[in-house]
Amino acid sequence: MNQITKPLIIANWKMKPQTMREASRLFEVSAAVAKKHQQNIELVVCPPFIYLTKYQHLDRSSYRIGGQDCFWENPPTGGAFTGEVSATMLKEVGAKYVIIGHSERREYFGETNAVVAKKCAVALAAQLSAVLCVGERERTDASSYLSFVKQELEESLALVKKPYLARLIIAYEPIWAIGTDEKPITPKEVLEMNLYIKKILFGIWGKHASVIRIIYGGSVAPGYAAQFLTDGGMTGLLVGHQSIKPKNLEKIVHEIACI
């Protein structure tokens, strides 16, 4: 199976675990799971920044590493931006991917579409694959949530250049569906949004948009994860808290690998 056609599973550890020992164990589990299924899936692990250097000393042949965020500027000599991490720094420690505009960044840190657009552009320019997150907070009527996602996409992609599209990934994460252990959204609803996102991307870049991968995130758990791909038309998953539960991560990866 060609690498670009493999289902993409991105494990977002968020601000977990709390110790380096636990992080090492999760890296080892992730490596074992990825190695077992590497012919059929592509696994990306996105730990907190502080654990990225730990990754350099472990087996990294079967999976990729990514950051959970990056700063919106990437000056060649660095800059006076206390507490921030640049796209170049991520690349330097071996990262290939970076999550941009996650709903928690937008909610807790006030990231606007304009800020997300700058982050997406600098990540792609630094040769990272940018995982752009979009999704509505609630569903009231069709026109409001569809127009919300359309605005997020158009404004967040405003600075993306056409040559970088092959490294752009759209992660649809309906905010109202995040953080539960149940399936609050149906594969049919996911498919409808998948097609809608493709329509928007085609409106921006035409046929060139066909190389952009669209994945799903939002309460992905064992037992129904594969349905988002088989029935929802997605090319991968953005997995949150289930990705730091070794048994559940293995079950999800196995489900996708068996498609």
FIZA-649261 format. One record per residue (C-alpha): x, y, z; chain; residue number from 1; residue in three letters. Coordinates in nm, 2 decimals, m for minus. Example, Ala and Ser with C-alpha at 12.3 -4.5 7.8 and 13.67 -1.06 7.14 Angstrom:
BEGIN
1.23|m0.45|0.78|A|1|ala
1.37|m0.11|0.71|A|2|ser
END
This chain:
BEGIN
0.00|0.00|0.00|A|1|met
0.14|0.34|m0.10|A|2|asn
0.22|0.56|0.20|A|3|gln
m0.01|0.84|0.09|A|4|ile
m0.30|0.60|0.06|A|5|thr
m0.26|0.45|0.40|A|6|lys
m0.52|0.55|0.66|A|7|pro
m0.37|0.81|0.89|A|8|leu
m0.41|0.78|1.26|A|9|ile
m0.29|1.08|1.47|A|10|ile
m0.26|1.03|1.84|A|11|ala
m0.30|1.36|2.03|A|12|asn
m0.18|1.30|2.39|A|13|trp
m0.28|1.66|2.48|A|14|lys
m0.13|1.75|2.82|A|15|met
m0.06|1.39|2.92|A|16|lys
0.10|1.19|3.07|A|17|pro
0.25|1.37|3.37|A|18|gln
0.59|1.18|3.39|A|19|thr
0.87|1.09|3.16|A|20|met
0.84|0.73|3.26|A|21|arg
0.48|0.71|3.15|A|22|glu
0.57|0.89|2.83|A|23|ala
0.84|0.64|2.75|A|24|ser
0.60|0.35|2.81|A|25|arg
0.35|0.52|2.57|A|26|leu
0.61|0.57|2.31|A|27|phe
0.71|0.20|2.33|A|28|glu
0.35|0.09|2.31|A|29|val
0.29|0.31|2.01|A|30|ser
0.60|0.18|1.84|A|31|ala
0.49|m0.18|1.89|A|32|ala
0.13|m0.11|1.76|A|33|val
0.26|0.08|1.46|A|34|ala
0.52|m0.18|1.38|A|35|lys
0.26|m0.46|1.38|A|36|lys
0.03|m0.27|1.14|A|37|his
0.27|m0.05|0.95|A|38|gln
0.19|m0.21|0.61|A|39|gln
m0.17|m0.09|0.65|A|40|asn
m0.17|0.23|0.85|A|41|ile
0.04|0.54|0.92|A|42|glu
0.06|0.63|1.29|A|43|leu
0.16|0.98|1.41|A|44|val
0.22|1.05|1.78|A|45|val
0.18|1.40|1.90|A|46|cys
0.31|1.43|2.26|A|47|pro
0.36|1.74|2.48|A|48|pro
0.66|1.94|2.36|A|49|phe
0.87|1.84|2.66|A|50|ile
0.86|1.47|2.55|A|51|tyr
0.97|1.53|2.19|A|52|leu
1.34|1.50|2.27|A|53|thr
1.27|1.17|2.45|A|54|lys
1.14|1.03|2.13|A|55|tyr
1.48|1.08|1.96|A|56|gln
1.63|0.80|2.18|A|57|his
1.36|0.55|2.10|A|58|leu
1.28|0.33|1.81|A|59|asp
1.10|0.56|1.56|A|60|arg
1.11|0.34|1.25|A|61|ser
0.75|0.24|1.25|A|62|ser
0.57|0.57|1.32|A|63|tyr
0.60|0.95|1.29|A|64|arg
0.61|1.22|1.54|A|65|ile
0.43|1.55|1.55|A|66|gly
0.38|1.87|1.76|A|67|gly
0.05|1.97|1.91|A|68|gln
0.10|2.34|1.81|A|69|asp
0.36|2.58|1.68|A|70|cys
0.41|2.96|1.69|A|71|phe
0.27|3.18|1.41|A|72|trp
0.61|3.32|1.32|A|73|glu
0.93|3.13|1.23|A|74|asn
1.22|3.38|1.20|A|75|pro
1.55|3.21|1.10|A|76|pro
1.73|3.33|1.41|A|77|thr
1.44|3.26|1.65|A|78|gly
1.27|3.54|1.84|A|79|gly
1.17|3.70|2.17|A|80|ala
0.85|3.49|2.21|A|81|phe
0.87|3.34|2.56|A|82|thr
0.71|3.00|2.60|A|83|gly
0.66|2.94|2.23|A|84|glu
0.79|2.67|2.00|A|85|val
0.87|2.73|1.63|A|86|ser
0.80|2.51|1.33|A|87|ala
1.18|2.49|1.28|A|88|thr
1.23|2.36|1.63|A|89|met
0.98|2.09|1.58|A|90|leu
1.14|1.98|1.26|A|91|lys
1.48|1.99|1.43|A|92|glu
1.37|1.72|1.68|A|93|val
1.23|1.50|1.41|A|94|gly
0.87|1.61|1.39|A|95|ala
0.70|1.56|1.05|A|96|lys
0.35|1.68|1.15|A|97|tyr
0.19|1.95|1.36|A|98|val
m0.16|2.00|1.48|A|99|ile
m0.29|2.35|1.40|A|100|ile
m0.60|2.53|1.53|A|101|gly
m0.73|2.25|1.76|A|102|his
m1.06|2.34|1.92|A|103|ser
m0.89|2.36|2.27|A|104|glu
m0.64|2.61|2.13|A|105|arg
m0.92|2.82|1.99|A|106|arg
m1.13|2.80|2.31|A|107|glu
m0.87|2.84|2.58|A|108|tyr
m0.61|3.05|2.41|A|109|phe
m0.83|3.26|2.19|A|110|gly
m0.68|3.16|1.86|A|111|glu
m0.87|3.32|1.58|A|112|thr
m0.89|3.20|1.22|A|113|asn
m0.63|3.47|1.13|A|114|ala
m0.38|3.33|1.39|A|115|val
m0.45|2.98|1.27|A|116|val
m0.39|3.09|0.91|A|117|ala
m0.04|3.22|1.00|A|118|lys
0.04|2.90|1.19|A|119|lys
m0.07|2.68|0.91|A|120|cys
0.14|2.88|0.66|A|121|ala
0.46|2.87|0.86|A|122|val
0.42|2.50|0.94|A|123|ala
0.39|2.41|0.57|A|124|leu
0.67|2.65|0.47|A|125|ala
0.90|2.46|0.73|A|126|ala
0.81|2.14|0.54|A|127|gln
0.59|2.00|0.81|A|128|leu
0.25|1.84|0.74|A|129|ser
m0.01|2.07|0.89|A|130|ala
m0.32|1.91|1.05|A|131|val
m0.57|2.19|1.04|A|132|leu
m0.87|2.14|1.28|A|133|cys
m1.21|2.28|1.20|A|134|val
m1.55|2.20|1.34|A|135|gly
m1.87|2.35|1.47|A|136|glu
m1.94|2.40|1.84|A|137|arg
m2.31|2.29|1.81|A|138|glu
m2.56|2.19|1.55|A|139|arg
m2.88|2.39|1.55|A|140|thr
m2.98|2.42|1.19|A|141|asp
m2.80|2.32|0.87|A|142|ala
m2.72|2.67|0.75|A|143|ser
m2.55|2.79|1.07|A|144|ser
m2.31|2.51|1.13|A|145|tyr
m2.22|2.46|0.76|A|146|leu
m2.15|2.83|0.72|A|147|ser
m1.94|2.82|1.04|A|148|phe
m1.72|2.54|0.90|A|149|val
m1.70|2.72|0.56|A|150|lys
m1.57|3.04|0.73|A|151|gln
m1.32|2.85|0.94|A|152|glu
m1.18|2.67|0.64|A|153|leu
m1.16|2.97|0.41|A|154|glu
m1.01|3.20|0.67|A|155|glu
m0.77|2.95|0.81|A|156|ser
m0.64|2.85|0.47|A|157|leu
m0.61|3.20|0.34|A|158|ala
m0.23|3.20|0.34|A|159|leu
m0.17|2.85|0.22|A|160|val
0.01|2.82|m0.11|A|161|lys
m0.08|2.57|m0.38|A|162|lys
0.26|2.38|m0.39|A|163|pro
0.20|2.28|m0.02|A|164|tyr
m0.14|2.12|m0.06|A|165|leu
0.00|1.76|m0.05|A|166|ala
0.11|1.82|0.31|A|167|arg
m0.22|1.97|0.42|A|168|leu
m0.46|1.76|0.62|A|169|ile
m0.80|1.88|0.73|A|170|ile
m0.92|1.73|1.06|A|171|ala
m1.30|1.77|1.11|A|172|tyr
m1.37|1.77|1.48|A|173|glu
m1.73|1.86|1.57|A|174|pro
m1.67|2.02|1.91|A|175|ile
m2.00|1.90|2.05|A|176|trp
m1.89|1.54|1.99|A|177|ala
m1.55|1.57|2.17|A|178|ile
m1.48|1.41|2.51|A|179|gly
m1.74|1.14|2.52|A|180|thr
m1.70|0.76|2.51|A|181|asp
m2.01|0.72|2.29|A|182|glu
m2.07|0.79|1.92|A|183|lys
m2.27|1.11|1.91|A|184|pro
m2.24|1.16|1.54|A|185|ile
m2.34|0.91|1.27|A|186|thr
m2.12|0.80|0.98|A|187|pro
m2.38|0.95|0.74|A|188|lys
m2.34|1.29|0.91|A|189|glu
m1.96|1.25|0.88|A|190|val
m1.98|1.16|0.51|A|191|leu
m2.20|1.47|0.45|A|192|glu
m1.94|1.69|0.61|A|193|met
m1.66|1.52|0.43|A|194|asn
m1.83|1.60|0.10|A|195|leu
m1.90|1.95|0.20|A|196|tyr
m1.54|2.01|0.30|A|197|ile
m1.42|1.87|m0.03|A|198|lys
m1.66|2.11|m0.21|A|199|lys
m1.52|2.41|m0.02|A|200|ile
m1.16|2.30|m0.09|A|201|leu
m1.24|2.25|m0.46|A|202|phe
m1.39|2.60|m0.46|A|203|gly
m1.05|2.74|m0.34|A|204|ile
m0.80|2.54|m0.54|A|205|trp
m1.00|2.34|m0.80|A|206|gly
m0.87|2.00|m0.89|A|207|lys
m0.55|2.06|m0.70|A|208|his
m0.74|2.01|m0.38|A|209|ala
m0.78|1.64|m0.45|A|210|ser
m0.44|1.57|m0.28|A|211|val
m0.56|1.71|0.06|A|212|ile
m0.65|1.44|0.31|A|213|arg
m0.96|1.48|0.53|A|214|ile
m0.97|1.29|0.86|A|215|ile
m1.21|1.27|1.15|A|216|tyr
m1.17|1.36|1.52|A|217|gly
m1.43|1.37|1.79|A|218|gly
m1.49|1.09|2.04|A|219|ser
m1.31|0.82|1.84|A|220|val
m1.32|0.50|2.04|A|221|ala
m1.28|0.12|1.98|A|222|pro
m1.58|m0.05|1.83|A|223|gly
m1.69|0.21|1.58|A|224|tyr
m1.37|0.39|1.47|A|225|ala
m1.35|0.21|1.13|A|226|ala
m1.70|0.34|1.04|A|227|gln
m1.57|0.69|1.00|A|228|phe
m1.36|0.57|0.72|A|229|leu
m1.57|0.29|0.56|A|230|thr
m1.91|0.48|0.58|A|231|asp
m1.79|0.83|0.65|A|232|gly
m1.54|0.85|0.37|A|233|gly
m1.26|0.99|0.59|A|234|met
m0.89|0.90|0.52|A|235|thr
m0.79|0.88|0.88|A|236|gly
m0.86|0.97|1.25|A|237|leu
m0.74|1.23|1.50|A|238|leu
m0.76|1.04|1.83|A|239|val
m0.75|1.22|2.17|A|240|gly
m0.77|1.06|2.51|A|241|his
m0.82|0.71|2.38|A|242|gln
m0.47|0.73|2.23|A|243|ser
m0.30|0.73|2.57|A|244|ile
m0.49|0.41|2.67|A|245|lys
m0.26|0.14|2.52|A|246|pro
m0.53|m0.13|2.48|A|247|lys
m0.77|0.11|2.32|A|248|asn
m0.51|0.26|2.08|A|249|leu
m0.42|m0.10|1.97|A|250|glu
m0.79|m0.18|1.92|A|251|lys
m0.85|0.14|1.71|A|252|ile
m0.54|0.08|1.50|A|253|val
m0.63|m0.28|1.45|A|254|his
m0.99|m0.19|1.33|A|255|glu
m0.85|0.06|1.08|A|256|ile
m0.57|m0.18|0.96|A|257|ala
m0.84|m0.45|0.89|A|258|cys
m1.05|m0.23|0.66|A|259|ile
END
